Amino acid sequence: MIRGVDHIGIAVPSIAEGRKLYEAMGLHVEAIEEVPEEGVRVAFIPLGPPGGPRIELLEPTSPESPIGKFLAKRGPGIHHVCLASDALDGDDAALRAAGIQLLRPAPTRGAGGSRVQFVHPKSAGGVLFELAEPGESGRAEGEPAP
């Protein structure tokens, strides 16, 4: 079941440059983590109390990664909206049963040990939605921010 907005993913060429805006607004990078399977480094920026929504800055580790290709085609900006799920397998099955197109045959590993699935923008009014279920340790944890 969907519980609310988990995060907004924003594609940036550089986390070091991208974080400057958020720090100028009084926000801070809580952690940075690399997800080698996706070819991305992720900076987590909380927007409120622990467990609340956050911004994730997405920096490609390769021009051939999904974020690298996104930046080459569209430039920096909002990449996806992530909705928190407490039953990802059930949400995945319900969406498939409703004829919604998903990007992966099954949920995969995401940042912080979470499990994720993506809804194809063609089935979502042009928006890339990610559904994320926390890993055993809860929300994404990442490494301490530099």
C-alpha positions in Angstrom: 0.0 0.0 0.0 1.2 3.5 -0.9 1.9 5.6 2.2 2.9 8.9 0.7 5.8 10.7 -1.0 9.2 9.3 -0.1 11.4 11.6 -2.2 11.8 13.6 -5.4 14.8 12.5 -7.5 16.6 15.3 -9.2 19.2 14.6 -11.9 22.4 16.7 -11.5 25.7 16.5 -13.3 27.5 17.0 -10.0 26.4 16.5 -6.4 29.1 18.9 -5.3 27.6 21.7 -7.4 23.9 20.6 -7.0 24.0 20.6 -3.2 25.0 24.3 -3.0 21.4 25.5 -3.7 19.9 23.3 -0.9 22.6 24.3 1.6 21.9 28.0 0.8 18.3 27.3 1.7 19.4 25.9 5.1 19.1 22.2 4.1 21.9 19.7 4.4 23.1 16.5 2.7 22.5 13.8 5.2 24.4 11.0 3.4 25.8 10.0 0.0 25.6 6.5 -1.4 26.7 4.9 -4.6 24.3 2.4 -6.3 26.6 0.6 -8.7 23.8 -1.4 -10.3 22.2 1.8 -11.5 25.4 3.8 -12.2 24.5 6.6 -9.8 25.6 8.4 -6.7 22.7 9.6 -4.5 22.8 12.5 -2.0 20.0 12.4 0.5 18.6 15.8 1.7 15.8 15.5 4.3 13.0 18.1 4.1 11.7 17.7 7.7 11.6 15.3 10.6 13.2 11.9 10.3 11.2 9.6 8.1 9.7 12.5 6.2 10.0 13.3 2.5 13.4 14.2 1.1 15.2 15.3 -2.1 17.6 12.9 -3.7 20.3 14.4 -6.0 21.2 11.8 -8.6 24.7 12.1 -10.1 25.6 9.6 -12.9 28.8 7.5 -12.5 28.8 6.9 -16.2 27.4 8.7 -19.3 25.7 5.3 -20.2 23.8 5.0 -16.9 20.1 5.9 -16.9 20.8 9.2 -15.2 23.7 9.9 -17.6 21.4 9.4 -20.5 18.6 11.5 -18.9 21.1 14.4 -18.4 22.3 14.1 -22.0 18.8 14.2 -23.4 17.0 16.5 -21.1 19.6 18.3 -18.9 19.3 18.7 -15.1 16.0 18.6 -13.4 13.3 16.4 -11.9 13.9 12.8 -12.8 11.2 11.0 -10.8 8.7 11.1 -7.9 9.0 8.3 -5.4 6.1 6.9 -3.5 6.7 5.0 -0.3 5.2 1.5 -0.3 4.8 -0.9 2.7 4.0 -3.8 0.4 5.9 -3.5 -2.8 5.2 -7.0 -4.1 1.4 -6.4 -3.7 1.6 -2.9 -5.3 3.6 -4.4 -8.2 0.9 -7.1 -8.7 -2.0 -4.7 -8.4 -0.5 -2.3 -11.0 0.2 -5.2 -13.4 -3.4 -6.5 -12.9 -4.7 -3.0 -13.8 -2.7 -3.0 -17.0 -0.1 -0.4 -15.8 3.3 -0.7 -17.6 6.2 -1.2 -15.2 9.9 -0.8 -16.2 11.2 -4.0 -14.6 10.0 -7.5 -14.5 10.3 -7.5 -10.7 11.4 -5.1 -7.9 15.1 -4.6 -7.6 17.6 -3.1 -5.1 17.7 0.6 -4.7 19.6 3.0 -2.5 19.8 2.2 1.2 18.9 -1.4 0.7 15.4 -0.5 -0.3 13.5 -2.5 -2.9 12.1 -0.4 -5.9 9.9 -0.6 -8.9 9.3 2.0 -11.6 6.0 2.9 -13.3 6.6 3.7 -17.0 5.8 7.4 -17.8 3.5 6.2 -20.6 1.2 4.7 -17.9 1.6 7.7 -15.6 0.8 10.9 -17.6 4.4 11.4 -18.6 5.8 11.1 -15.0 8.3 8.5 -14.0 7.1 7.1 -10.6 9.3 5.0 -8.4 7.7 2.8 -5.7 10.1 2.1 -2.8 9.9 -0.3 0.1 12.5 0.2 2.9 15.1 -2.4 3.5 15.5 -4.3 6.8 17.2 -1.3 8.3 14.4 1.2 7.4 14.9 4.1 5.1 18.0 4.7 3.0 21.0 5.1 5.2 24.0 5.9 2.9 27.4 7.0 4.0 28.0 10.1 6.1 28.0 13.2 3.9 31.4 14.8 3.2 
